[in-house]
Amino acid sequence: MIVIDASVWVSRIFTDDIFHLVSQAWLRAKAAQGHLLVVPSLFFAEVGGAVARHTRSTAMGMDAIQRIARVPALRVISLNRDLGMDAAKLAAQLHLRGADAVYVALARRLNIPLATWDQELLQRGGQIVTVQQPG
């Protein structure tokens, strides 16, 4: 199992992203190897919003999240009060954006690594959990 930050999925979607090919191959390999790809429930809002903003298309944003939701290896963990409070504490402690802190809190709670392209998340989140770049 591995927690996957939205940045990895977004780079997999956009062919013009510098990390597109790496993200695509890495996610495909992880799923083929039987890894569960874990995301918090807020992930869908992040990805849908990023795709819609980038393409200026609501339909493309919706299509992206519907396609990802059908990935068999995907496991979505609900953002409940306890996880939210853990994330809030980490956000304050590590000076992280709130959404980023949710990924760190989830990885810590499940005691699994976190994959991201976000440099701030790599550095600051890496103080709490194992954080890696795909590839």
LUMFILO-255951 format. One line per field, with one value per residue (C-alpha): x, y, z; residue in one letter. Coordinates in steps of 0.2 Angstrom, whole numbers, padded with zeros to 4 digits. Example, Ala and Ser with C-alpha at 12.3 -4.5 7.8 and 13.67 -1.06 7.14 Angstrom:
BEGIN
east: [0062; 0068]
north: [-0022; -0005]
up: [0039; 0036]
residu: [a; s]
// end
This chain:
BEGIN
east: [0000; 0005; -0003; -0003; -0004; -0015; 0001; 0005; -0012; -0013; 0004; -0002; -0017; -0008; 0003; 0012; 0017; 0036; 0032; 0018; 0027; 0035; 0019; 0009; 0022; 0024; 0005; 0002; 0017; 0011; -0007; 0000; 0011; -0004; -0001; -0016; -0016; -0023; -0030; -0040; -0058; -0053; -0042; -0057; -0060; -0041; -0040; -0056; -0053; -0035; -0041; -0055; -0044; -0031; -0043; -0056; -0068; -0080; -0083; -0065; -0063; -0078; -0072; -0055; -0062; -0074; -0060; -0049; -0064; -0065; -0046; -0048; -0032; -0039; -0044; -0052; -0051; -0064; -0058; -0067; -0065; -0050; -0040; -0045; -0038; -0022; -0020; -0023; -0010; 0002; -0002; 0002; 0018; 0025; 0018; 0010; -0006; -0021; -0024; -0005; -0006; -0021; -0010; 0004; -0009; -0016; 0001; 0006; -0010; -0008; 0011; 0014; 0024; 0018; 0022; 0021; 0030; 0027; 0044; 0037; 0027; 0043; 0053; 0041; 0031; 0047; 0050; 0035; 0033; 0042; 0039; 0046; 0044; 0037; 0050]
north: [0000; 0018; 0035; 0044; 0063; 0071; 0079; 0061; 0058; 0075; 0073; 0056; 0064; 0079; 0073; 0090; 0088; 0085; 0070; 0062; 0047; 0043; 0045; 0035; 0020; 0021; 0020; 0006; -0004; -0001; -0007; -0022; -0027; -0028; -0012; -0003; 0015; 0024; 0042; 0053; 0057; 0075; 0069; 0069; 0087; 0091; 0081; 0086; 0105; 0104; 0096; 0108; 0123; 0117; 0112; 0125; 0111; 0105; 0089; 0085; 0087; 0076; 0063; 0062; 0059; 0046; 0037; 0037; 0031; 0015; 0010; -0007; -0004; 0013; 0013; 0029; 0033; 0045; 0061; 0060; 0070; 0061; 0061; 0079; 0084; 0074; 0083; 0100; 0097; 0092; 0107; 0118; 0109; 0107; 0123; 0113; 0117; 0109; 0096; 0091; 0088; 0076; 0065; 0065; 0061; 0047; 0039; 0040; 0033; 0018; 0017; 0017; 0028; 0044; 0047; 0065; 0077; 0092; 0097; 0105; 0090; 0079; 0090; 0094; 0078; 0068; 0073; 0062; 0048; 0041; 0052; 0048; 0053; 0040; 0031]
up: [0000; -0003; -0001; -0018; -0018; -0031; -0039; -0046; -0053; -0061; -0069; -0076; -0084; -0093; -0107; -0107; -0088; -0086; -0075; -0086; -0093; -0076; -0067; -0079; -0079; -0060; -0056; -0069; -0062; -0044; -0048; -0058; -0044; -0033; -0022; -0016; -0021; -0006; -0006; 0006; 0000; -0003; -0017; -0029; -0027; -0029; -0045; -0052; -0049; -0056; -0072; -0074; -0071; -0083; -0097; -0093; -0095; -0081; -0091; -0092; -0073; -0070; -0083; -0074; -0057; -0064; -0073; -0057; -0046; -0057; -0054; -0046; -0035; -0028; -0010; -0004; 0015; 0022; 0030; 0047; 0062; 0069; 0053; 0051; 0068; 0065; 0048; 0057; 0070; 0056; 0046; 0060; 0066; 0048; 0041; 0027; 0017; 0024; 0010; 0010; 0029; 0026; 0015; 0028; 0042; 0031; 0028; 0046; 0052; 0040; 0043; 0024; 0012; 0003; -0015; -0022; -0034; -0022; -0016; 0000; 0004; 0001; 0013; 0027; 0026; 0026; 0044; 0049; 0036; 0022; 0007; -0011; -0028; -0041; -0051]
residu: [m; i; v; i; d; a; s; v; w; v; s; r; i; f; t; d; d; i; f; h; l; v; s; q; a; w; l; r; a; k; a; a; q; g; h; l; l; v; v; p; s; l; f; f; a; e; v; g; g; a; v; a; r; h; t; r; s; t; a; m; g; m; d; a; i; q; r; i; a; r; v; p; a; l; r; v; i; s; l; n; r; d; l; g; m; d; a; a; k; l; a; a; q; l; h; l; r; g; a; d; a; v; y; v; a; l; a; r; r; l; n; i; p; l; a; t; w; d; q; e; l; l; q; r; g; g; q; i; v; t; v; q; q; p; g]
// end
